[in-house]
Amino acid sequence: MVKGNNRTIARNKKARHDYFVEDTLEVGIVLKGTEVKSIRQGKINLKDSFAVVENGEVFVNNMHISPYEQGNRYNVDPTRKRKLLLHKREINKLIGYTAQQGYSLVPLELYLKNGLIKLQLAVAKGKKKYDKRQDIAKKDAERRIKKHMSEKYN
């Protein structure tokens, strides 16, 4: 890996389907040594993960990092609660968002940045079923238009 480049390790595709993303933050994450090795191998799942603010600190829950094969006794619980690293003003901003009805903190993607593992955290509002159907219909229409245009010019 070349320094300065971002390399996406895991992406939460379901988050953009289930939520309207209002704001995003790049945050650090506190990890153990074997967790870092597993993440670098790409053995991570963000699908059902979410973040919460507790006692002035932000934690991510249900982020599954598979145990490292050579980690033996140093491996930790795959879905343990992990602390996120933010500045105090960023935490206060998140507290303000989550105090409003319907807002959640959702991890969007995990990536390497200059050798450090970073998490993109989104402040998101849940979608209703009809919103999801509208998004699917819109994507389908765009796909048909694109296909029609490519057939027309070929």
C-alpha positions in Angstrom: 0.0 0.0 0.0 1.2 3.5 -0.9 1.1 6.0 2.0 -1.5 8.7 1.6 -3.9 6.4 -0.3 -7.2 5.2 1.2 -8.0 1.6 0.8 -11.5 0.5 1.6 -11.6 -2.7 3.7 -15.4 -3.0 4.4 -18.5 -1.1 3.3 -22.0 -1.2 4.9 -24.2 -1.3 1.8 -27.3 -1.9 3.8 -26.9 1.4 5.6 -27.5 3.6 2.5 -30.6 1.4 1.7 -32.1 1.7 5.2 -31.1 5.3 6.1 -31.0 8.8 4.8 -27.4 10.0 5.5 -27.4 13.5 7.0 -23.8 14.0 8.0 -20.6 11.9 8.0 -17.5 11.9 10.2 -14.1 10.2 10.0 -13.3 8.7 13.3 -10.5 6.5 14.8 -11.2 3.3 16.5 -9.6 1.5 19.5 -8.6 -2.0 18.5 -6.5 -4.9 19.9 -3.5 -6.2 17.9 -5.1 -9.4 16.6 -8.2 -7.3 15.5 -6.0 -5.1 13.4 -4.5 -8.2 11.7 -8.0 -9.6 10.9 -9.1 -6.2 9.6 -6.1 -6.0 7.3 -7.1 -9.5 5.9 -10.7 -8.1 5.3 -12.4 -10.3 7.8 -14.9 -7.7 9.1 -18.6 -7.2 8.8 -20.4 -3.9 9.4 -23.9 -5.0 8.4 -25.7 -4.8 11.7 -23.4 -2.4 13.5 -24.4 0.8 15.1 -22.9 3.5 17.4 -24.1 4.9 20.7 -23.0 7.8 22.9 -22.5 6.6 26.6 -21.1 8.9 29.3 -19.6 11.3 26.9 -17.9 8.6 24.8 -18.9 7.0 21.5 -18.9 3.2 21.1 -19.7 1.0 18.1 -21.6 -2.2 18.8 -22.2 -5.4 16.7 -19.2 -4.7 14.4 -18.0 -8.3 13.8 -14.3 -8.8 13.4 -13.4 -12.5 12.9 -10.8 -13.9 15.2 -7.3 -14.0 13.7 -6.2 -17.6 12.9 -2.7 -17.3 14.5 -4.0 -15.2 17.4 -4.8 -18.1 19.8 -5.3 -16.7 23.4 -4.9 -13.1 22.3 -8.1 -13.1 20.3 -11.0 -11.2 21.8 -14.8 -11.4 21.4 -15.7 -10.7 17.7 -18.7 -8.5 18.5 -17.4 -6.6 21.5 -18.1 -2.9 22.1 -15.3 -0.8 20.6 -14.5 2.8 21.5 -14.4 5.4 18.8 -12.0 8.3 18.9 -13.5 11.8 18.5 -12.9 15.3 19.7 -15.2 16.6 22.5 -17.0 19.1 20.2 -17.7 16.3 17.7 -19.2 14.1 20.5 -21.3 17.1 21.6 -22.5 17.5 18.0 -23.4 13.8 17.8 -25.3 14.0 21.2 -27.3 16.9 19.7 -28.2 14.9 16.6 -29.1 11.7 18.5 -31.3 13.6 20.9 -33.6 14.3 18.0 -36.2 11.7 17.3 -35.3 9.2 14.5 -31.6 9.8 14.2 -29.0 7.0 14.5 -25.2 6.7 14.3 -24.4 4.2 11.6 -20.9 3.0 10.4 -20.7 3.4 6.6 -17.2 2.1 5.8 -13.9 1.0 7.3 -10.7 1.9 5.5 -6.9 2.3 5.9 -5.6 5.9 5.8 -1.9 6.4 6.1 -1.5 3.0 7.8 -4.3 3.8 10.3 -7.7 2.2 10.4 -10.5 4.7 10.2 -14.3 4.4 10.3 -16.7 6.6 8.4 -19.6 7.3 10.8 -22.9 8.7 9.6 -25.6 10.5 11.3 -28.6 9.0 9.6 -32.4 9.0 9.7 -34.3 5.8 9.1 -36.2 5.3 5.9 -39.8 4.1 5.7 -40.8 1.2 3.4 -42.2 3.6 0.8 -38.9 5.5 0.7 -37.0 2.3 0.0 -39.5 1.4 -2.8 -39.0 4.9 -4.3 -35.2 4.5 -4.3 -35.4 1.1 -5.9 -37.8 2.4 -8.6 -35.5 5.4 -9.3 -32.4 3.2 -9.6 -34.4 0.8 -11.9 -35.5 3.8 -14.1 -31.9 5.1 -14.3 -30.6 1.6 -15.3 -33.2 1.3 -18.1 -32.4 4.8 -19.4 -28.7 4.0 -19.4 -29.3 0.7 -21.2 -31.5 2.4 -23.8 -28.9 5.2 -24.4 -26.1 2.7 -24.9 -28.2 0.7 -27.4 -29.1 3.8 -29.2 -25.5 5.0 -29.7 -24.0 1.5 -30.5 
